[in-house]
Amino acid sequence: MRKPMNFKIELNETIKLRDSLELKSFAGNTKKFVAHIISGWFTSKRSDLSPEGVFKERVIDRRNNVYREKVTDAKSGRIIRDIEEDLTSHR
Protein backbone atom coordinates (compact mmCIF):
# COMPACT_ATOMS: atom_id res chain seq x y z
CA MET A 1 0.00 0.00 0.00
CA ARG A 2 1.30 3.46 -0.96
CA LYS A 3 1.69 6.15 1.65
CA PRO A 4 0.02 9.47 0.85
CA MET A 5 2.45 12.26 -0.01
CA ASN A 6 2.03 15.73 1.39
CA PHE A 7 3.07 18.81 -0.53
CA LYS A 8 3.10 22.39 0.61
CA ILE A 9 2.89 25.05 -2.08
CA GLU A 10 3.17 28.76 -1.29
CA LEU A 11 2.64 31.58 -3.73
CA ASN A 12 3.53 35.17 -2.90
CA GLU A 13 2.83 38.15 -5.06
CA THR A 14 3.37 41.86 -4.58
CA ILE A 15 1.18 44.45 -6.23
CA LYS A 16 2.15 48.12 -6.27
CA LEU A 17 -0.76 50.49 -6.42
CA ARG A 18 -0.14 53.97 -7.70
CA ASP A 19 -2.66 56.71 -8.13
CA SER A 20 -2.89 60.23 -9.43
CA LEU A 21 -5.43 63.01 -9.43
CA GLU A 22 -6.21 65.78 -11.90
CA LEU A 23 -8.59 68.67 -11.26
CA LYS A 24 -9.60 71.58 -13.45
CA SER A 25 -11.69 74.54 -12.39
CA PHE A 26 -13.65 76.65 -14.86
CA ALA A 27 -15.35 80.01 -14.33
CA GLY A 28 -18.60 80.82 -16.08
CA ASN A 29 -18.90 79.82 -19.73
CA THR A 30 -15.20 80.10 -20.51
CA LYS A 31 -13.39 77.26 -22.24
CA LYS A 32 -10.10 78.02 -20.46
CA PHE A 33 -9.57 76.70 -16.96
CA VAL A 34 -8.80 79.09 -14.10
CA ALA A 35 -7.02 76.42 -12.05
CA HIS A 36 -5.42 73.09 -12.93
CA ILE A 37 -4.01 70.74 -10.30
CA ILE A 38 -2.30 67.38 -10.75
CA SER A 39 -0.90 65.25 -7.98
CA GLY A 40 0.34 61.68 -7.71
CA TRP A 41 2.47 59.07 -9.45
CA PHE A 42 3.34 59.36 -13.13
CA THR A 43 5.68 57.60 -15.52
CA SER A 44 8.92 59.47 -15.95
CA LYS A 45 9.75 61.28 -19.17
CA ARG A 46 13.33 60.20 -18.47
CA SER A 47 12.98 56.51 -17.66
CA ASP A 48 16.77 56.14 -17.72
CA LEU A 49 16.96 58.49 -14.69
CA SER A 50 13.72 57.51 -12.90
CA PRO A 51 12.66 54.03 -14.04
CA GLU A 52 10.21 53.64 -11.11
CA GLY A 53 8.38 56.82 -12.13
CA VAL A 54 7.94 60.11 -10.31
CA PHE A 55 5.62 61.80 -7.84
CA LYS A 56 4.43 65.06 -9.30
CA GLU A 57 2.53 67.98 -7.80
CA ARG A 58 1.60 70.82 -10.15
CA VAL A 59 -0.63 73.83 -9.59
CA ILE A 60 -1.54 76.30 -12.31
CA ASP A 61 -3.64 79.14 -10.90
CA ARG A 62 -4.55 81.81 -13.44
CA ARG A 63 -6.51 83.95 -10.98
CA ASN A 64 -3.51 84.37 -8.68
CA ASN A 65 -0.85 84.14 -11.45
CA VAL A 66 0.87 81.13 -9.82
CA TYR A 67 2.78 78.21 -11.34
CA ARG A 68 4.15 75.64 -8.89
CA GLU A 69 5.63 72.22 -9.65
CA LYS A 70 7.53 69.67 -7.61
CA VAL A 71 8.77 66.40 -9.13
CA THR A 72 10.33 63.72 -6.92
CA ASP A 73 11.91 60.41 -7.95
CA ALA A 74 9.59 57.63 -6.71
CA LYS A 75 12.39 55.27 -5.69
CA SER A 76 15.09 57.49 -4.21
CA GLY A 77 13.01 60.46 -3.07
CA ARG A 78 15.44 62.79 -4.88
CA ILE A 79 13.84 66.10 -5.86
CA ILE A 80 14.15 66.46 -9.62
CA ARG A 81 12.34 69.78 -10.03
CA ASP A 82 11.02 72.28 -7.49
CA ILE A 83 9.81 75.56 -8.92
CA GLU A 84 7.39 78.31 -7.95
CA GLU A 85 7.00 81.40 -10.09
CA ASP A 86 4.51 83.78 -11.63
CA LEU A 87 2.52 82.03 -14.31
CA THR A 88 3.19 84.89 -16.71
CA SER A 89 6.95 84.29 -16.29
CA HIS A 90 6.71 80.52 -16.75
CA ARG A 91 7.74 78.88 -19.98
C-alpha positions in Angstrom: 0.0 0.0 0.0 1.3 3.5 -1.0 1.7 6.2 1.7 0.0 9.5 0.9 2.4 12.3 0.0 2.0 15.7 1.4 3.1 18.8 -0.5 3.1 22.4 0.6 2.9 25.0 -2.1 3.2 28.8 -1.3 2.6 31.6 -3.7 3.5 35.2 -2.9 2.8 38.1 -5.1 3.4 41.9 -4.6 1.2 44.5 -6.2 2.2 48.1 -6.3 -0.8 50.5 -6.4 -0.1 54.0 -7.7 -2.7 56.7 -8.1 -2.9 60.2 -9.4 -5.4 63.0 -9.4 -6.2 65.8 -11.9 -8.6 68.7 -11.3 -9.6 71.6 -13.5 -11.7 74.5 -12.4 -13.6 76.7 -14.9 -15.3 80.0 -14.3 -18.6 80.8 -16.1 -18.9 79.8 -19.7 -15.2 80.1 -20.5 -13.4 77.3 -22.2 -10.1 78.0 -20.5 -9.6 76.7 -17.0 -8.8 79.1 -14.1 -7.0 76.4 -12.1 -5.4 73.1 -12.9 -4.0 70.7 -10.3 -2.3 67.4 -10.8 -0.9 65.2 -8.0 0.3 61.7 -7.7 2.5 59.1 -9.4 3.3 59.4 -13.1 5.7 57.6 -15.5 8.9 59.5 -16.0 9.7 61.3 -19.2 13.3 60.2 -18.5 13.0 56.5 -17.7 16.8 56.1 -17.7 17.0 58.5 -14.7 13.7 57.5 -12.9 12.7 54.0 -14.0 10.2 53.6 -11.1 8.4 56.8 -12.1 7.9 60.1 -10.3 5.6 61.8 -7.8 4.4 65.1 -9.3 2.5 68.0 -7.8 1.6 70.8 -10.1 -0.6 73.8 -9.6 -1.5 76.3 -12.3 -3.6 79.1 -10.9 -4.6 81.8 -13.4 -6.5 83.9 -11.0 -3.5 84.4 -8.7 -0.9 84.1 -11.4 0.9 81.1 -9.8 2.8 78.2 -11.3 4.2 75.6 -8.9 5.6 72.2 -9.7 7.5 69.7 -7.6 8.8 66.4 -9.1 10.3 63.7 -6.9 11.9 60.4 -7.9 9.6 57.6 -6.7 12.4 55.3 -5.7 15.1 57.5 -4.2 13.0 60.5 -3.1 15.4 62.8 -4.9 13.8 66.1 -5.9 14.2 66.5 -9.6 12.3 69.8 -10.0 11.0 72.3 -7.5 9.8 75.6 -8.9 7.4 78.3 -8.0 7.0 81.4 -10.1 4.5 83.8 -11.6 2.5 82.0 -14.3 3.2 84.9 -16.7 7.0 84.3 -16.3 6.7 80.5 -16.8 7.7 78.9 -20.0 
